[in-house]
């Protein structure tokens, strides 16, 4: 299984401002210490080996969209955030190389940051494409059609040429889709959200975003540990710090890095991916949270298996 991240921000897309890029350049020049480089390749090698990710790279600003390569060769995509546009363009390239034009979407929920990429999804205009939308929400089709209405967008649903199918699944019941065994669970979020578990070839990937975990509801947390049990990769909503979720942003429907580590330890999961980054966080803020999460995992590990903590960014690929 290969997991590819096309969008990792939460709530709304963000772009790097010029002053942020200038600050990265200035920091890199200081780190170079007067070195000279024969060409851009040599400079890039130095940057990759000597600079931290927040300086050399960027976590990106597209909202939630994650691809899983596995199963029967169909496209498998979690959520339709603004990262979907770039995925759609890349899928045209792969179809031209012989890839199937069947798309299986798994929607966590219908809030705008998780479906806003769909109006810009080019394959929806391909008459040879089949788009199957899996969701726990019976109003998923209504939500996608509504944002194509003229008051919101100039391209009506009726202009789309792909063949569409909407399938509603009940939590707790596993099903087969795209050659994968899939199950979903209800999550605490406005209008409900659903986490998905994908299994193939003895491997398991969890996609769990927009889910608020509450310390005063331990029965629910035990259910999540069971859902995450033994997963090889857990993509988890870590939008806030624990302090934020316990005070300023309680009942906002999101979770923290600390809770994600605790859940993964309780579930004996192997790797955790920090996901759905707060849109006001800079690259330095996200990198700091990543480092703090690694340190927290080390402090609380005890007798648990070591948990690898990965911080997602637009363009990240993880092999499972």
C-alpha positions as CSV (number, residue, x, y, z in Angstrom):
1,X,0.0,0.0,0.0
2,X,1.2,3.5,-0.9
3,X,-0.4,6.5,0.8
4,X,0.0,9.8,-1.0
5,X,-1.0,13.2,0.5
6,X,-2.5,15.8,-1.8
7,X,-3.9,18.1,0.9
8,X,-3.2,18.2,4.6
9,X,-4.5,21.5,6.0
10,X,-7.8,21.9,7.9
11,X,-10.7,24.3,7.6
12,X,-9.5,26.4,4.6
13,X,-6.7,26.5,2.1
14,X,-3.7,28.7,2.9
15,X,-0.8,30.0,0.8
16,X,2.7,31.0,1.8
17,X,3.0,34.8,1.9
18,X,6.0,36.6,0.4
19,X,7.4,37.4,3.9
20,X,7.4,33.8,4.8
21,X,9.4,32.8,1.7
22,X,11.8,35.7,2.4
23,X,12.3,34.5,5.9
24,X,13.1,31.0,4.6
25,X,15.7,32.4,2.2
26,X,17.3,34.5,4.8
27,X,17.6,31.6,7.3
28,X,19.1,29.4,4.5
29,X,21.7,32.1,3.7
30,X,22.7,32.4,7.3
31,X,23.0,28.6,7.5
32,X,25.2,28.5,4.4
33,X,27.7,30.7,6.2
34,X,29.2,32.2,3.1
35,X,29.5,28.9,1.2
36,X,29.5,29.0,-2.6
37,X,27.9,26.4,-4.8
38,X,28.8,25.3,-8.3
39,X,25.2,25.0,-9.4
40,X,21.6,24.8,-8.2
41,X,21.8,21.1,-7.7
42,X,24.7,21.5,-5.3
43,X,22.8,24.2,-3.4
44,X,19.8,21.9,-3.2
45,X,21.9,19.0,-1.9
46,X,23.2,21.3,0.9
47,X,19.7,22.5,1.7
48,X,18.3,18.9,2.0
49,X,21.2,17.8,4.2
50,X,21.7,20.8,6.4
51,X,18.4,22.7,6.7
52,X,15.3,21.7,8.7
53,X,12.2,20.9,6.7
54,X,10.4,24.2,7.7
55,X,13.2,26.1,6.1
56,X,14.0,24.0,3.0
57,X,10.4,22.8,2.4
58,X,6.8,23.6,3.2
59,X,3.9,21.7,4.7
60,X,1.6,23.1,2.1
61,X,-1.8,24.7,2.2
62,X,-4.3,22.4,0.3
63,X,-7.2,21.0,2.4
64,X,-7.8,17.3,3.0
65,X,-7.2,14.9,0.2
66,X,-5.4,11.5,0.6
67,X,-4.8,8.8,-2.0
68,X,-4.2,5.1,-1.2
69,X,-2.7,2.9,-3.9
70,X,-3.8,-0.6,-3.3
71,X,-6.5,-3.1,-4.1
72,X,-7.7,-3.7,-7.7
73,X,-6.0,-0.8,-9.4
74,X,-8.8,1.7,-9.1
75,X,-8.1,5.2,-7.6
76,X,-8.9,5.3,-3.9
77,X,-9.2,8.8,-2.5
78,X,-10.2,10.0,1.0
79,X,-12.0,13.4,0.9
80,X,-12.3,16.0,-1.8
81,X,-10.5,19.0,-0.3
82,X,-8.7,21.6,-2.4
83,X,-5.9,19.1,-2.9
84,X,-8.3,17.1,-5.2
85,X,-7.6,19.4,-8.1
86,X,-3.9,18.5,-8.3
87,X,-4.7,14.8,-7.8
88,X,-7.2,15.0,-10.7
89,X,-4.6,16.4,-13.1
90,X,-2.1,13.7,-12.1
91,X,-4.7,11.0,-12.6
92,X,-5.2,12.1,-16.2
93,X,-1.4,11.4,-16.7
94,X,-1.7,7.9,-15.2
95,X,-4.9,7.1,-17.2
96,X,-3.0,8.0,-20.3
97,X,-0.4,5.5,-19.2
98,X,-3.0,2.7,-18.8
99,X,-4.4,3.3,-15.3
100,X,-8.1,2.4,-14.7
101,X,-10.5,5.4,-14.9
102,X,-12.5,4.2,-11.9
103,X,-12.4,6.5,-8.8
104,X,-13.6,5.4,-5.3
105,X,-14.0,8.3,-2.9
106,X,-14.4,7.9,0.8
107,X,-15.9,11.0,2.5
108,X,-15.3,11.7,6.1
109,X,-18.0,14.3,6.1
110,X,-19.5,17.1,4.0
111,X,-18.1,20.3,5.4
112,X,-16.8,22.6,2.7
113,X,-13.1,22.2,3.3
114,X,-13.6,18.4,2.6
115,X,-15.6,18.8,-0.6
116,X,-14.5,22.1,-2.0
117,X,-12.0,20.5,-4.5
118,X,-14.8,18.7,-6.4
119,X,-15.9,21.5,-8.7
120,X,-12.3,21.6,-10.0
121,X,-12.0,17.8,-10.4
122,X,-11.3,17.4,-14.1
123,X,-12.1,13.7,-14.4
124,X,-15.7,14.4,-13.5
125,X,-16.0,15.7,-17.1
126,X,-14.5,12.4,-18.6
127,X,-17.4,10.3,-20.1
128,X,-15.2,7.2,-19.7
129,X,-14.7,7.7,-15.9
130,X,-16.7,6.0,-13.2
131,X,-16.9,7.9,-9.8
132,X,-18.2,5.9,-6.8
133,X,-18.7,8.0,-3.6
134,X,-18.7,6.0,-0.4
135,X,-20.0,7.8,2.7
136,X,-21.9,7.4,6.0
137,X,-24.0,10.4,5.0
138,X,-27.2,9.8,3.0
139,X,-27.0,13.5,1.9
140,X,-23.6,13.2,0.2
141,X,-25.0,13.6,-3.3
142,X,-27.1,16.6,-2.2
143,X,-24.0,18.3,-0.8
144,X,-22.0,17.9,-4.0
145,X,-24.8,18.9,-6.2
146,X,-25.6,22.0,-4.1
147,X,-22.1,23.5,-4.5
148,X,-22.5,23.2,-8.3
149,X,-25.6,25.4,-8.2
150,X,-25.4,28.7,-10.1
151,X,-25.4,30.9,-7.1
152,X,-22.1,29.2,-6.0
153,X,-20.4,27.9,-9.1
154,X,-20.9,28.5,-12.9
155,X,-20.7,24.8,-13.9
156,X,-23.9,22.9,-13.2
157,X,-23.9,19.3,-12.1
158,X,-25.7,18.3,-15.4
159,X,-22.5,19.2,-17.4
160,X,-20.5,16.5,-15.7
161,X,-20.0,13.5,-18.0
162,X,-18.6,10.8,-15.7
163,X,-20.9,8.0,-14.4
164,X,-21.7,8.6,-10.7
165,X,-22.7,6.2,-8.0
166,X,-23.4,7.1,-4.4
167,X,-23.2,4.4,-1.7
168,X,-24.2,4.8,1.9
169,X,-22.5,2.5,4.5
170,X,-23.5,1.8,8.0
171,X,-20.8,2.2,10.8
172,X,-19.5,-1.1,12.1
173,X,-20.2,-3.1,8.9
174,X,-17.2,-4.0,6.7
175,X,-17.6,-4.0,3.0
176,X,-15.5,-4.6,-0.1
177,X,-14.6,-1.7,-2.4
178,X,-11.8,-1.3,-5.0
179,X,-10.3,-4.6,-3.8
180,X,-10.0,-3.4,-0.2
181,X,-11.8,-4.4,2.9
182,X,-13.3,-1.2,4.4
183,X,-15.1,-0.3,7.6
184,X,-16.1,3.0,9.1
185,X,-16.9,4.4,12.5
186,X,-18.8,7.4,13.7
187,X,-16.8,10.3,15.0
188,X,-17.7,13.3,17.2
189,X,-18.1,16.3,14.9
190,X,-20.8,18.6,13.7
191,X,-23.2,16.7,11.4
192,X,-21.1,13.6,12.2
193,X,-17.9,12.5,10.7
194,X,-16.7,9.0,9.8
195,X,-13.3,7.4,10.1
196,X,-12.3,4.7,7.7
197,X,-10.2,1.6,8.0
198,X,-8.7,0.1,4.8
199,X,-7.2,-3.4,4.8
200,X,-5.3,-5.2,2.1
201,X,-2.7,-7.9,2.1
202,X,-2.5,-8.0,5.9
203,X,-1.9,-4.3,6.1
204,X,-4.3,-1.7,7.6
205,X,-4.5,2.1,7.1
206,X,-6.7,4.3,9.2
207,X,-8.1,7.7,7.9
208,X,-9.5,9.5,10.9
209,X,-10.0,13.3,10.6
210,X,-12.4,15.8,12.1
211,X,-12.9,13.8,15.2
212,X,-12.9,15.2,18.7
213,X,-11.9,12.9,21.5
214,X,-13.1,13.7,25.0
215,X,-11.4,12.5,28.2
216,X,-14.8,12.3,29.9
217,X,-16.1,9.7,27.4
218,X,-13.8,6.8,27.9
219,X,-16.2,4.3,26.4
220,X,-15.9,6.1,23.1
221,X,-12.1,6.2,23.4
222,X,-12.1,2.4,23.9
223,X,-14.1,2.0,20.7
224,X,-11.5,4.1,18.8
225,X,-8.7,2.0,20.2
226,X,-10.4,-1.1,18.9
227,X,-10.9,0.6,15.5
228,X,-7.2,1.5,15.3
229,X,-6.1,-1.9,16.6
230,X,-2.8,-3.0,15.1
231,X,-3.0,-0.5,12.3
232,X,0.2,0.0,10.2
233,X,-0.6,3.6,9.6
234,X,-3.0,6.0,11.4
235,X,-3.8,9.3,9.7
236,X,-5.2,11.3,12.6
237,X,-6.7,14.7,13.2
238,X,-4.1,16.6,15.2
239,X,-5.3,20.1,14.5
240,X,-4.7,21.5,18.0
241,X,-2.4,21.2,21.0
242,X,-3.9,19.5,24.0
243,X,-4.3,22.9,25.7
244,X,-6.4,24.3,22.9
245,X,-8.7,21.3,22.8
246,X,-9.2,21.3,26.5
247,X,-9.9,25.1,26.8
248,X,-10.3,27.5,23.9
249,X,-11.5,25.1,21.2
250,X,-13.5,22.5,23.1
251,X,-16.4,21.2,21.1
252,X,-14.9,22.5,17.8
253,X,-14.8,18.9,16.5
254,X,-11.0,18.4,16.3
255,X,-8.3,16.6,18.3
256,X,-4.7,17.0,19.5
257,X,-1.3,15.4,18.9
258,X,-1.2,14.2,22.5
259,X,-4.5,12.3,22.2
260,X,-3.5,10.8,18.9
261,X,-0.3,9.3,20.5
262,X,-2.3,7.9,23.4
263,X,-4.9,6.3,21.1
264,X,-2.2,4.8,18.9
265,X,-0.3,3.4,21.9
266,X,-3.5,1.9,23.3
267,X,-4.2,0.4,19.9
268,X,-0.7,-0.9,19.4
269,X,-0.5,0.9,16.1
270,X,2.8,1.2,14.3
271,X,2.9,4.7,12.7
272,X,1.0,7.9,13.3
273,X,0.6,10.7,10.7
274,X,-0.2,14.2,12.1
275,X,-2.9,15.6,9.8
276,X,-5.4,18.4,9.3
277,X,-3.0,21.2,10.3
278,X,-4.4,24.4,11.8
279,X,-4.5,27.0,9.0
280,X,-3.0,29.7,11.2
281,X,0.1,27.6,11.9
282,X,3.3,28.5,10.1
283,X,5.7,25.9,8.9
284,X,7.8,26.5,12.0
285,X,4.7,26.0,14.2
286,X,3.9,22.7,12.5
287,X,7.5,21.5,12.7
288,X,7.6,22.4,16.4
289,X,4.4,20.4,17.1
290,X,6.0,17.5,15.2
291,X,9.1,17.6,17.4
292,X,7.0,18.0,20.6
293,X,4.9,15.0,19.6
294,X,8.0,12.8,19.0
295,X,9.3,13.8,22.4
296,X,5.9,13.2,24.1
297,X,5.7,9.7,22.5
298,X,9.1,8.9,23.9
299,X,8.1,10.1,27.4
300,X,4.9,8.1,27.6
301,X,5.8,5.0,25.7
302,X,6.5,2.8,28.7
303,X,6.3,-0.8,27.7
304,X,4.4,0.0,24.5
305,X,5.9,-0.7,21.1
306,X,7.7,2.5,19.7
307,X,5.4,4.6,17.6
308,X,6.8,6.3,14.6
309,X,5.4,9.9,14.3
310,X,5.3,11.4,10.8
311,X,4.1,14.9,10.0
312,X,2.1,15.1,6.8
313,X,2.7,17.6,4.1
314,X,1.3,18.1,0.6
315,X,3.3,15.7,-1.6
316,X,4.3,13.3,1.1
317,X,4.3,9.6,0.1
318,X,4.4,6.8,2.7
319,X,4.8,3.1,1.9
320,X,2.9,0.7,4.1
